[in-house]
């Protein structure tokens, strides 16, 4: 692992912790599960590009899907 991968993993995991706590307190299931995903997925990514792509998608999911789900 290089330093970029470790740094992005730390940033996305930290954001995931915030999403997790927000989703749990506000009873917002999409933010809750996105937070869990953000904390777990860096362990399975091999490249920095894949890490960034999946991280951005998981962070945007609650905002984008909010208008489509009740």
KOLKE-840436 format. One record per residue: residue number from 1; residue in three letters; x negated, y, z negated of N, C-alpha, C in turn. Coordinates in Angstrom, 1 decimal. Atoms other than C-alpha are relative to their C-alpha. Layout:
KOLKE-840436
<atom pos="NUM" code="ALA" n_x="X" n_y="Y" n_z="Z" ca_x="X" ca_y="Y" ca_z="Z" c_x="X" c_y="Y" c_z="Z"/>
...
***
This chain:
KOLKE-840436
<atom pos="1" code="UNK" n_x="-0.8" n_y="-1.2" n_z="0.0" ca_x="0.0" ca_y="0.0" ca_z="0.0" c_x="-0.9" c_y="1.2" c_z="0.0"/>
<atom pos="2" code="UNK" n_x="0.7" n_y="-1.3" n_z="0.0" ca_x="-1.2" ca_y="3.5" ca_z="0.8" c_x="0.7" c_y="1.0" c_z="-0.9"/>
<atom pos="3" code="UNK" n_x="-0.6" n_y="-1.0" n_z="0.9" ca_x="-0.6" ca_y="6.6" ca_z="-1.2" c_x="1.3" c_y="0.6" c_z="0.4"/>
<atom pos="4" code="UNK" n_x="-1.2" n_y="-0.6" n_z="-0.6" ca_x="2.1" ca_y="7.9" ca_z="1.1" c_x="1.2" c_y="-0.9" c_z="-0.4"/>
<atom pos="5" code="UNK" n_x="-1.1" n_y="1.0" n_z="0.3" ca_x="4.2" ca_y="4.7" ca_z="0.5" c_x="0.3" c_y="0.1" c_z="-1.5"/>
<atom pos="6" code="UNK" n_x="-0.2" n_y="-0.1" n_z="1.4" ca_x="3.7" ca_y="4.9" ca_z="-3.2" c_x="0.7" c_y="1.3" c_z="-0.4"/>
<atom pos="7" code="UNK" n_x="-0.7" n_y="-1.3" n_z="0.3" ca_x="4.7" ca_y="8.6" ca_z="-3.3" c_x="1.4" c_y="0.0" c_z="0.4"/>
<atom pos="8" code="UNK" n_x="-1.4" n_y="0.0" n_z="-0.5" ca_x="7.8" ca_y="8.2" ca_z="-1.2" c_x="0.8" c_y="-1.0" c_z="-0.9"/>
<atom pos="9" code="UNK" n_x="-0.7" n_y="1.0" n_z="0.9" ca_x="8.8" ca_y="5.1" ca_z="-3.3" c_x="0.4" c_y="0.7" c_z="-1.3"/>
<atom pos="10" code="UNK" n_x="-0.3" n_y="-0.7" n_z="1.3" ca_x="8.5" ca_y="7.2" ca_z="-6.5" c_x="1.1" c_y="1.0" c_z="0.2"/>
<atom pos="11" code="UNK" n_x="-1.0" n_y="-1.0" n_z="-0.2" ca_x="10.5" ca_y="10.0" ca_z="-5.0" c_x="1.4" c_y="-0.5" c_z="0.2"/>
<atom pos="12" code="UNK" n_x="-1.3" n_y="0.5" n_z="-0.3" ca_x="13.3" ca_y="7.9" ca_z="-3.7" c_x="0.6" c_y="-0.8" c_z="-1.2"/>
<atom pos="13" code="UNK" n_x="-0.5" n_y="0.7" n_z="1.2" ca_x="13.5" ca_y="5.8" ca_z="-6.9" c_x="0.5" c_y="1.0" c_z="-1.0"/>
<atom pos="14" code="UNK" n_x="-0.4" n_y="-1.1" n_z="0.9" ca_x="13.7" ca_y="9.0" ca_z="-8.9" c_x="1.4" c_y="0.6" c_z="0.4"/>
<atom pos="15" code="UNK" n_x="-1.3" n_y="-0.5" n_z="-0.5" ca_x="16.5" ca_y="10.3" ca_z="-6.8" c_x="1.1" c_y="-1.1" c_z="-0.2"/>
<atom pos="16" code="UNK" n_x="-0.9" n_y="1.0" n_z="0.3" ca_x="18.2" ca_y="6.9" ca_z="-7.1" c_x="0.4" c_y="-0.1" c_z="-1.5"/>
<atom pos="17" code="UNK" n_x="-0.4" n_y="-0.1" n_z="1.4" ca_x="18.1" ca_y="7.2" ca_z="-10.9" c_x="1.0" c_y="1.1" c_z="-0.2"/>
<atom pos="18" code="UNK" n_x="-1.0" n_y="-1.1" n_z="0.1" ca_x="19.9" ca_y="10.5" ca_z="-10.6" c_x="1.3" c_y="-0.4" c_z="0.6"/>
<atom pos="19" code="UNK" n_x="-1.3" n_y="0.4" n_z="-0.6" ca_x="22.5" ca_y="9.1" ca_z="-8.3" c_x="0.7" c_y="-1.1" c_z="-0.9"/>
<atom pos="20" code="UNK" n_x="-0.5" n_y="1.0" n_z="0.9" ca_x="22.9" ca_y="6.1" ca_z="-10.6" c_x="0.7" c_y="0.6" c_z="-1.2"/>
<atom pos="21" code="UNK" n_x="-0.6" n_y="-0.7" n_z="1.2" ca_x="23.6" ca_y="8.3" ca_z="-13.7" c_x="1.2" c_y="0.8" c_z="0.4"/>
<atom pos="22" code="UNK" n_x="-1.1" n_y="-0.8" n_z="-0.4" ca_x="25.8" ca_y="10.6" ca_z="-11.8" c_x="1.2" c_y="-0.9" c_z="0.4"/>
<atom pos="23" code="UNK" n_x="-1.1" n_y="0.9" n_z="-0.4" ca_x="27.9" ca_y="7.8" ca_z="-10.3" c_x="0.6" c_y="-0.7" c_z="-1.2"/>
<atom pos="24" code="UNK" n_x="-0.5" n_y="0.7" n_z="1.2" ca_x="28.2" ca_y="6.1" ca_z="-13.7" c_x="0.8" c_y="1.0" c_z="-0.8"/>
<atom pos="25" code="UNK" n_x="-0.7" n_y="-1.0" n_z="0.8" ca_x="29.3" ca_y="9.3" ca_z="-15.5" c_x="1.3" c_y="0.5" c_z="0.6"/>
<atom pos="26" code="UNK" n_x="-1.1" n_y="-0.6" n_z="-0.8" ca_x="31.6" ca_y="10.6" ca_z="-12.8" c_x="1.0" c_y="-1.1" c_z="0.5"/>
<atom pos="27" code="UNK" n_x="-0.8" n_y="1.1" n_z="-0.6" ca_x="33.0" ca_y="7.1" ca_z="-11.9" c_x="0.1" c_y="0.1" c_z="1.5"/>
<atom pos="28" code="UNK" n_x="0.1" n_y="-0.1" n_z="-1.5" ca_x="31.8" ca_y="7.6" ca_z="-8.3" c_x="-0.7" c_y="-1.2" c_z="0.5"/>
<atom pos="29" code="UNK" n_x="0.6" n_y="1.3" n_z="-0.4" ca_x="31.2" ca_y="4.1" ca_z="-7.0" c_x="-1.0" c_y="0.1" c_z="1.1"/>
<atom pos="30" code="UNK" n_x="0.9" n_y="-0.1" n_z="-1.1" ca_x="29.5" ca_y="5.1" ca_z="-3.8" c_x="-1.4" c_y="0.6" c_z="-0.5"/>
<atom pos="31" code="UNK" n_x="1.2" n_y="-0.6" n_z="0.5" ca_x="26.9" ca_y="7.3" ca_z="-5.6" c_x="-0.7" c_y="-1.0" c_z="-0.9"/>
<atom pos="32" code="UNK" n_x="0.6" n_y="1.0" n_z="0.9" ca_x="26.4" ca_y="4.5" ca_z="-8.2" c_x="-0.7" c_y="-1.0" c_z="0.7"/>
<atom pos="33" code="UNK" n_x="0.6" n_y="1.1" n_z="-0.7" ca_x="25.7" ca_y="1.8" ca_z="-5.7" c_x="-1.2" c_y="0.6" c_z="0.9"/>
<atom pos="34" code="UNK" n_x="1.2" n_y="-0.6" n_z="-0.7" ca_x="23.5" ca_y="4.2" ca_z="-3.6" c_x="-1.2" c_y="0.2" c_z="-0.9"/>
<atom pos="35" code="UNK" n_x="1.1" n_y="-0.2" n_z="1.0" ca_x="21.5" ca_y="4.9" ca_z="-6.7" c_x="-0.7" c_y="-1.3" c_z="-0.2"/>
<atom pos="36" code="UNK" n_x="0.6" n_y="1.3" n_z="0.2" ca_x="21.0" ca_y="1.2" ca_z="-7.3" c_x="-0.9" c_y="-0.4" c_z="1.3"/>
<atom pos="37" code="UNK" n_x="0.7" n_y="0.3" n_z="-1.3" ca_x="20.0" ca_y="0.7" ca_z="-3.6" c_x="-1.3" c_y="0.8" c_z="0.1"/>
<atom pos="38" code="UNK" n_x="1.2" n_y="-0.8" n_z="-0.1" ca_x="17.5" ca_y="3.6" ca_z="-3.8" c_x="-1.0" c_y="-0.4" c_z="-1.0"/>
<atom pos="39" code="UNK" n_x="1.0" n_y="0.5" n_z="1.0" ca_x="15.9" ca_y="2.2" ca_z="-6.9" c_x="-0.7" c_y="-1.3" c_z="0.4"/>
<atom pos="40" code="UNK" n_x="0.5" n_y="1.3" n_z="-0.2" ca_x="15.5" ca_y="-1.3" ca_z="-5.5" c_x="-0.6" c_y="-0.2" c_z="1.4"/>
<atom pos="41" code="UNK" n_x="0.4" n_y="0.2" n_z="-1.4" ca_x="14.9" ca_y="-1.0" ca_z="-1.7" c_x="-1.5" c_y="0.2" c_z="0.2"/>
<atom pos="42" code="UNK" n_x="1.4" n_y="-0.2" n_z="-0.3" ca_x="11.3" ca_y="0.3" ca_z="-1.9" c_x="-0.9" c_y="-1.2" c_z="-0.2"/>
<atom pos="43" code="UNK" n_x="0.8" n_y="1.2" n_z="0.2" ca_x="10.1" ca_y="-3.1" ca_z="-3.1" c_x="0.0" c_y="-0.9" c_z="1.3"/>
<atom pos="44" code="UNK" n_x="-0.2" n_y="0.8" n_z="-1.1" ca_x="11.2" ca_y="-4.6" ca_z="0.2" c_x="-0.5" c_y="0.6" c_z="1.3"/>
<atom pos="45" code="UNK" n_x="0.4" n_y="-0.7" n_z="-1.2" ca_x="9.9" ca_y="-2.0" ca_z="2.7" c_x="-1.5" c_y="-0.2" c_z="0.2"/>
<atom pos="46" code="UNK" n_x="1.4" n_y="0.2" n_z="-0.3" ca_x="6.6" ca_y="-2.7" ca_z="4.5" c_x="-0.7" c_y="1.2" c_z="0.5"/>
<atom pos="47" code="UNK" n_x="0.7" n_y="-1.2" n_z="-0.6" ca_x="5.9" ca_y="0.6" ca_z="6.3" c_x="0.6" c_y="1.3" c_z="-0.5"/>
<atom pos="48" code="UNK" n_x="-0.5" n_y="-1.3" n_z="0.5" ca_x="6.3" ca_y="4.2" ca_z="5.4" c_x="1.2" c_y="0.5" c_z="0.8"/>
<atom pos="49" code="UNK" n_x="-1.1" n_y="-0.4" n_z="-0.9" ca_x="8.5" ca_y="4.9" ca_z="8.4" c_x="1.3" c_y="-0.7" c_z="-0.4"/>
<atom pos="50" code="UNK" n_x="-1.2" n_y="0.7" n_z="0.5" ca_x="11.0" ca_y="2.2" ca_z="7.3" c_x="0.5" c_y="0.5" c_z="-1.3"/>
<atom pos="51" code="UNK" n_x="-0.4" n_y="-0.5" n_z="1.3" ca_x="10.9" ca_y="3.5" ca_z="3.8" c_x="0.7" c_y="1.3" c_z="0.1"/>
<atom pos="52" code="UNK" n_x="-0.6" n_y="-1.3" n_z="-0.2" ca_x="11.7" ca_y="7.0" ca_z="4.9" c_x="1.4" c_y="-0.1" c_z="0.6"/>
<atom pos="53" code="UNK" n_x="-1.3" n_y="0.2" n_z="-0.7" ca_x="14.5" ca_y="5.9" ca_z="7.3" c_x="1.1" c_y="-0.5" c_z="-0.9"/>
<atom pos="54" code="UNK" n_x="-1.0" n_y="0.6" n_z="0.9" ca_x="16.3" ca_y="3.8" ca_z="4.8" c_x="0.3" c_y="0.9" c_z="-1.2"/>
<atom pos="55" code="UNK" n_x="-0.2" n_y="-0.9" n_z="1.1" ca_x="15.8" ca_y="6.3" ca_z="2.0" c_x="0.9" c_y="1.2" c_z="0.3"/>
<atom pos="56" code="UNK" n_x="-0.8" n_y="-1.2" n_z="-0.4" ca_x="17.3" ca_y="9.2" ca_z="3.9" c_x="1.4" c_y="-0.5" c_z="0.3"/>
<atom pos="57" code="UNK" n_x="-1.3" n_y="0.6" n_z="-0.3" ca_x="20.2" ca_y="7.0" ca_z="5.0" c_x="0.8" c_y="-0.2" c_z="-1.3"/>
<atom pos="58" code="UNK" n_x="-0.6" n_y="0.3" n_z="1.3" ca_x="20.9" ca_y="5.9" ca_z="1.4" c_x="0.3" c_y="1.3" c_z="-0.8"/>
<atom pos="59" code="UNK" n_x="-0.3" n_y="-1.2" n_z="0.7" ca_x="20.7" ca_y="9.4" ca_z="0.1" c_x="1.1" c_y="0.8" c_z="0.6"/>
<atom pos="60" code="UNK" n_x="-1.0" n_y="-0.7" n_z="-0.7" ca_x="23.0" ca_y="10.8" ca_z="2.7" c_x="1.4" c_y="-0.7" c_z="0.0"/>
<atom pos="61" code="UNK" n_x="-1.2" n_y="0.8" n_z="0.0" ca_x="25.6" ca_y="8.0" ca_z="2.4" c_x="1.1" c_y="0.5" c_z="-0.8"/>
<atom pos="62" code="UNK" n_x="-1.1" n_y="-0.5" n_z="0.8" ca_x="27.6" ca_y="9.4" ca_z="-0.5" c_x="0.6" c_y="1.3" c_z="0.6"/>
<atom pos="63" code="UNK" n_x="-0.5" n_y="-1.3" n_z="-0.6" ca_x="27.9" ca_y="12.8" ca_z="1.3" c_x="0.8" c_y="-0.2" c_z="1.3"/>
<atom pos="64" code="UNK" n_x="-0.6" n_y="0.2" n_z="-1.3" ca_x="28.8" ca_y="11.5" ca_z="4.7" c_x="1.3" c_y="-0.9" c_z="-0.1"/>
<atom pos="65" code="UNK" n_x="-1.2" n_y="0.9" n_z="0.1" ca_x="31.2" ca_y="8.7" ca_z="3.6" c_x="1.0" c_y="0.6" c_z="-0.9"/>
<atom pos="66" code="UNK" n_x="-1.0" n_y="-0.6" n_z="0.9" ca_x="32.9" ca_y="11.0" ca_z="1.1" c_x="1.3" c_y="0.4" c_z="0.7"/>
<atom pos="67" code="UNK" n_x="-1.1" n_y="-0.5" n_z="-0.8" ca_x="35.1" ca_y="12.4" ca_z="3.8" c_x="0.8" c_y="-1.2" c_z="0.6"/>
<atom pos="68" code="UNK" n_x="-0.7" n_y="1.1" n_z="-0.7" ca_x="36.0" ca_y="8.9" ca_z="5.2" c_x="0.7" c_y="-0.9" c_z="-1.0"/>
<atom pos="69" code="UNK" n_x="-0.6" n_y="0.9" n_z="1.0" ca_x="36.8" ca_y="7.1" ca_z="1.9" c_x="0.8" c_y="0.8" c_z="-1.0"/>
<atom pos="70" code="UNK" n_x="-0.8" n_y="-0.7" n_z="0.9" ca_x="39.4" ca_y="8.0" ca_z="-0.6" c_x="-0.7" c_y="0.2" c_z="-1.3"/>
***
